[in-house]
Every structure is written in C-alpha cells, then in structure tokens.
Amino acid sequence: MGKSGAYLNVGRVEHDVRPAAEAVRDYEDLVRPLPLEKQREQASRCMACGVAFCQVGGVFPGQRRAVGCPLHNLIPETNDLLYRGFMDDAAARLALTNPFPEFTGRVCPAPCEVACNLGLHEEATTIHDDERAISDWAWAQDEDARPRSVRPLPAAADDAPLVSVVGSGPAGLACAWELARRGLRVHVVERADRPGGLLEYGIPNMKLPKDVVDRRINLMKASGITFTCDYDAGAHAGELLEASDAVVVAAGATAARHVNVPGADLDGIVFAVDYLAGSTRALLDGREPAITAEGKDVVVLGGGDTGTDCVATALRQNAASVRQVIRAAKAPAKPTDADTLAQLKLASWPNGASVFTESYGQTEARVVEGADPRLFSTDTIAFEGDEDGAVTAVRTQQLSYEGGRHRVEGTESSVPAQLVLIAKGFVGPEKPLLDAFGITVVSDAGSVRPATVPDSHEAARSHEVSDACPVFVAGDARIGASIVASAIHDGLVCAGEVAAKLGR
C-alpha cells in the first residue's frame, strides 16, 4: 500500500493551525488543511505492513486501552487509493466502515496513528488528516457528482418497521443512518433545540464547525429520517414504545461527575458540559451566553479534552485569567534522543508513550497569558465564597505520587475564581431516562450503566411493557464516555442487531 519506500524520503507534514493570537478572536475552524496534492503525498508514506495495527481496534493482552481504529477503517487500502488519486474509490472504501468521516476526521484523537507501525521508529502516517481530506473532497463535489456516501439513501417503504432513536449524538446518528440504509423507517428524538447531541453542543465550533453537522443532518432528513427536537423522551417513553417496533436509547453518558468538597453548592460553579452547550447555543443564536467568562477569573477542574475546550472558550469570551487544576502529574518531556524515544515507544507499544503534550487550548492560553494554564499534581479541597453565596476562589493542595498519591502538608493555596468549570468526566447515562424505559440499572462506585442481554445491545428490562417493544442501548449510554469513533461504531453494531430482531 502507498508508494514503495515513500516513508524513507517523505517526512510527516500535518495540517496547519491558525495562529493562537488570531484564533482566540473568533470561533472559526482552527485547522488549515493541506492542499489535496500535498495530502496525497502524505498518504504515500503508508507502508505495506504485514500487520496493520492502525485498523485493529482492539485491546491487546496487558494493555488497558483499545489500540487502533475503533471503527476498523481499512486504513492502508484507503491511504493507497488517496495516494493514487482514486477519490471516489477512497470515499467508498472509507464509507464501508465509517459513515461520518467528516466528524472523525476533525475530532477523533487518532488512536490509529498511535498504533501506526511507522510511528515506532519514525513519525506516523497522517491517517487523521488523510481521512478528513477524503471526506472534504466528497462533500465539495457538485451534488449530482458526489460519491454515494454523501448522497441521500433510498426512502424506506411505508410499511417498513419503525425504530425510534433517543438521542442524536454520534451513536444515535450512526444507528439511525445504518437502520435507514437497511430499509427501516427511523424517527430520532432529541431533547435539545437542535439535533447533533455532543457533536452540536459538546464540541466547540472551532473544533467542529456546526455547518458540518447541519449538512449531515440535512442529508439524513433527505433520506427519510425524521427528527423531533425539544423532546423529553423520558416523559414520553410510553408513547414511543407504543408507536415503535423498537427503541434505541443512545442519549449519551451525560450525568456529569461533581466535586464533593466544601462549598460545591456556591453560585458560579458550573458543569463544563452546560457551559460549552450554552456558549455554542448563544453563538448559533447570535446572542450573549447566559454563562460567560468575560472579565472573570476562571478555573477549570479537569485535564481532558473537555477541560481544554473550556479553556479555549473562556479565552474567546475575554476571561480575566484562566487556570486549569489537574490531579495528574506532569508527564515527562518528549525525549530528543532517537534511541531513547524508540525504547520509550517499545515499552508501551502499541499504546504509545506517555509524554508531555500541549493541546490547542493550552497553546492559546500560553500566547494570551504568557504561561501554560495547567497546575499539575494539584487537588481541589474546597471552594471559597462571599456573603452572597458566589464563588470567589478554589482552595487547592499539591499532590505527591511517591509511594502512592497523597496530599502534601503545608501546600494549601487559593486560586481566584468567579467562574469554576467542572470537567471531571461523566458517571454514565442519566438514570431517570433508563428508568422511564424500564431498563435495569447497574451502579458501581458512583457510576451508572444499563444492564443488557449478554453479548447484545438489547436492554435488560425491569418490567414488561404491553406491546413488548424491544429496547436497545447504544453508544456512550451503554459503554460509558468514549471517543466519537467508538460511539459511532457502537451505534452501527446496535443497528445491525435491531435490524436482525425486526427481520431485516
């Protein structure tokens, strides 16, 4: 696959990113893709691997995380078609496993590149950028010349079984698309005012422009899939069960994890998901957000992607300062010696080495404020407030990891804050929604997950419904908070099970 020996002569070149000082002034796309010809040259670096770990999408013995692409994209084949300029074929090959490369090509953290064999000794193939290039090319074609993957599906027959999908995030959309492709009628219900779920309101516009989400939704509508927004599925569970031949709950893992320390009930302490959703909704509506960082000292609790998005959004809202409190210790700097780097990669292969990195939010904060906003090895021990009940500071204490994690005596301090954004992850789907559909709930150490029939996406039910309408669970609602590619894959697998249950 690819051009023989190209990886020996062609170095890795990634997409460019808008200068931070410019990017923080708006919410426009951060990325500046390579010209198609340059991207084709990058695709030529893909080697003819004996075992292409990039597309494995599984967990190896002794490893905790999945390796490679969760969607099992046929990466070497797709790269080869891109390199050779067979764009229609590249789009078709990608669509075999991934219905939404316009999403994954923008927001996926690219575990495929971590598992790239070339990356063990050289820099990995630009799989992520290659995927986006193929998708962008497909959508850029005239409507009547587009590949089939970005054309409307044939409408389902009027007497086809009806499946209601609860939630329009990555899993819900993927499940709906696959069900429609198999000839079923699909109705998607969404509690927000716009469809898209996490894609619409959980990921900021600068990472995933909302016109990219909208055009996919419009294509799905043109395929006969119907959407109803501002819909409380829990309150109308009985109606959905009565009207549907099957229901899929793909509402995400939206129950956020709180910080249970003194002062946690003060005003100005907000879950990151609510802050980001409100910011994007205000942007799309052309108004000021109800929760804004403007003129405030902002503290973000959590060091993941959501925390980074909060940092970047607060900067765009002209925060007075932004700090990010992170429990984890600062990773070691990336080795510069080639032998050391190879040894480090081998020790953790194929999961990739844990080395210090800086995402776009931290880069922007460093440019705007002159320093990395992250406070590593730092625990939140309390919140301080004023007489009106509003937060004024975050009390912190340094952590040590010698002999196990513990707080260091005498290291307490206060970080000024009039807005605190909690980005500590999620405990699972919202229990009242599962209860409304009679889904058995399993709780473990504060987390919530639905019980399912063994080796199935079908929910285990705590009570029977009159018509015995089967209920399935997909995406983060089933597997817990994950990356977009994993949610899409789970939605596709669930759709196959639903179709089989309904004889399709």
PyMOL commands that set and color helices and strands:
alter all, ss='L'
color gray80, all
select helices_A, chain A and resi 6-9+20-23+36-43+53-55+75-84+87-95+101-107+111-114+117-120+127-140+143-145+148-150+170-181+198-202+210-222+237-243+272-285+305-316+338-348+360-369+431-436+476-479+484-501
alter helices_A, ss='H'
color red, helices_A
select strands_A, chain A and resi 16-17+31-32+162-166+185-189+226-228+246-249+255-256+269-271+297-301+321-325+374-375+378-385+391-400+406-407+413-416+419-422+426-428+441-444+447-450+471-473
alter strands_A, ss='S'
color yellow, strands_A
deselect
rebuild
show_as cartoon
